[in-house]
Amino acid sequence: MQKLLITFGTRPLAQRISKMLQDKFEILFSTSEEVPSFLASNYLKIPTGVNPTYAHEILKLSLDRQVDIVLPLGLSEIQTISEAKILFEEYGIQLLCPDRETLEEVFVLENPNSSVELSLFLNGKSLNKTNDFDGGISGLYAVSDEGDDVALCTI
C-alpha cells in the first residue's frame, strides 16, 4: 500500500481526506503547528511553508519514511513546494499540488466546509472515486457542478 503524507494533519480538512482515502493509502500526518504532548506521536513535525528549507525537509522526511505521495494543504506550503516538483519526482515522490504556473491562475478556496465535495487528483486522474479532470491537474480541488471548472482547496 502506498504511503500518503498529509500536511496540516491536525486540521479537520486533513482528517476528512484521511477518511476518504484510508482504504487506498497508508496515511501519515505532519504539521508545523504546536501539538499537545499526548498527541505528538501521531504527527510528524515539519517547518512552516514559508521556511526556506521547507521543500528539503519534506523531501528528507518523505525519503526517511518511504512516502510515495505528498499532499500539502497550506497555501504557503504549496507555493514553496510547487517549485521543487521535479526534485521530488527524481526521487519517485509525487506531489499533489499544482505547478507554479497553474497556481497563479487557479481559484483558491480556503477551508472548504464539509458540504463541499472534494476531489483529489494526480495528473488529472482521480484518487478518490470522482471523475477524472482534463488538464492534468494535481491536488485537492472542488469541482463545479458542471464539471468544467475547479477551485484549489487549502487550509
N, C-alpha and C positions, 0 to 999 in steps of 0.2 A: 504494500500500500504506500502511495506517495505521501510525503510529508509536506504540509502547508503551514507556513509561518504567517500569522496574522498580527499586525502591529495594533497598538491601542487596545490590547486584549482585555483590559478591564472595562471597556465601554460596552453598552448594550448592543450596539451595531456589530461588534466583533463576536459577541456571544450568539447573536442571531445568525450570523454567517456560519458559525461553527455548527449550529444545529442543522442548517441546510445541508452541510457538506460532511457531516460526521461519518456517513456511510461510505464516502468515496475517498476520504483523506484522513491521515493521522494529523490532528491539529495541534500546533504549538502556538502559544500566545506569547507576545512580547509587549513591553511597554516602557516608556520613558517616564511615566508618572510614578508618584510615590504609591507604594502598595503596603498595606499593613503586614507586619512580620509573619503573622499566621497564614497569610495567603501568598507570601513571596515565592514559595517553591512552585507555584502554579504559573509564574510569569518569568520570562527571560528579560533581564534588564538590558535596555538599549539606550543610546543617546537620543536627544531630540532631533527632529528632522532638519533643523537649521544648523546643527553641528557640522563643521566641515568634514569630520571623519565618519559621518553617518553611513554613507554607502559602503565604506570599507568595513565598518563594524558589522553591518548587516551581512555582508559577504562572508566575513570571518565566522560569524555565528551560524550562517547557513551551511558553510563547509564543515564546521565542527559538529553540527547536529544532523548532517546529511539531509538538509532541506532541499526539496525539489522545486517548490514554488513559494514565492513571497508575495503577500498581499499587504501593501502599505495602505493604511486607511487615512492617515493625516495628510492634509494638502501640502504642508511643508515637506513631509517625507516624500510624497510623490514628486514634487518639484525637484528635490535633490536627487532622488534615486533614478528618476527617468533619464538623467544624463549618463548613468552608468549601466544602462540596459545591455549594451554589447559586452561589457566586462562580465556581468552575471551570466550571460549566455555562453561565454567562453568556458565557464565552469559548469555548464549544464543546468543552470538555475534559471527558471522562468520568473519574470516579474509581471504581476497582474496590475499593470498601470499603463496609462497612455504614454507614448513617447513625448518628448518636449514640444514638438510642433503641434501635435493633436491637443495637448494640454492647454495650449494658448487659445485654441479655438472652441473647445467643448464647454458647455454649460456645466457648472458645478452646483450640486445640491448638497448642502451641508446638513448633517444629522437628519437623514430622512426618517419620517415617523414609521411606525410599524405597519401602517396600512399600505405603504409603497412597496410594490413588488420589485424585488431585487434580482438582477441578472448578473452573473459572474462570467466574464468572457476571457478567453485566451486566444488571441489572434482571430477573433470573430466567432470562435466555437464556444458554445455554452458549456459551462461546467456544472450547472445546476438544473438541468432538465427544462430550461426555457428554450425558445427558438434561437438559432444562430443569428448573427447580425453581420450583414455585408460591411466591408470596410476594414476588417482585420483589427478591430479594437480589442484592447486588453484592459481589464479592471472590473470594478464593481459599478454597475450602472442601473438606472431606472430607465426603462424603455417606454416611449409614448404608447398610448392606446392604439394608434395607427401602425406602430412598429417601424416608423421611419425616422425617428429622432431619439436621441439618448441624452441623459444627464449623468455625469460622473458623480457618484455618491462618496462623500468623505466625512470625516469627523470634524 
